[in-house]
Amino acid sequence: MKLMDVSLLSIALALIVVGVHQTMLQGIGFSYSFFMFAVGLLFWFQLRKTKGEANPKEGLDHSKKPIKPKRK
């Protein structure tokens, strides 16, 4: 997982925790925006994940043969 993916998941989790806290204190109306931002970040994470699986060139390409050293 890349740093951006870990950041997206961490921020989404933090927003969910803050949203649950605000729901207990003030109700769902005040915490709605926290939950929507968290869902948006989770959708963005899923989009990045599916694009990464569809494009294998993004990672290391193991199909290349190693270069043979020149003989003297």
N, C-alpha and C positions, 0 to 999 in steps of 0.2 A: 504494500500500500504506500502511496506517495504522501508527502507532507500535506498537500492540499486536501487529500481525502481524509486524512486523520483530523485535520483542522475542521473540515465540514462536519464530521461526526461529533467532534468534541463540542463545537458551538451549538449544534442541534441538541445534544444531550443537555447542555447547560440551559438552553432556552426552555426545554421541557421541564427541567427541575424548577426554574424560576416560574414557569407557568403554573405548575402544580402548587407552588407556594402561594402565588398570588390568588389562585382559585380558592384556597383554604381561607385566605385572609379577606378577600374582597368579592369573590364570586367569579363566575366564568366570563362575564362581560368585560371585566378589566384584564383578564389574562388571555383573551382570544387572540390578540396580536402576537403574543409570544408563541402560542401554538402554531399559528399560521406561518410565522417565520421559520419555525423548526421544521414544519412539513415541507416548506419550500427548499430548505437546505437539504433535507433528506431526498427530495426529488432530484436536486442538482447532483448529489452524490451518486444516485442510481444512474443518472444520465452519463456521468463521467465513467462509471464502472462499465456500463454496456458499450460505450464508445471505445474504451480500452480493450475490451474483449474482441470487438469487431476489427480492431486495427492491431494486428500482432507486431507490426514494424515499430511500434512505440517502445517496446521493451528490447531486450537483447535478442539478436538474431543468431540462433544456434545452428542454422542450416548451412552456414558458410564453413568451408573447409579451412583448416589451419594452414598458414603459409609455411612451406617447406624451406629450410635454410639452404643457401647456395653452397654447393660443394666446390672445394678448391682443387 
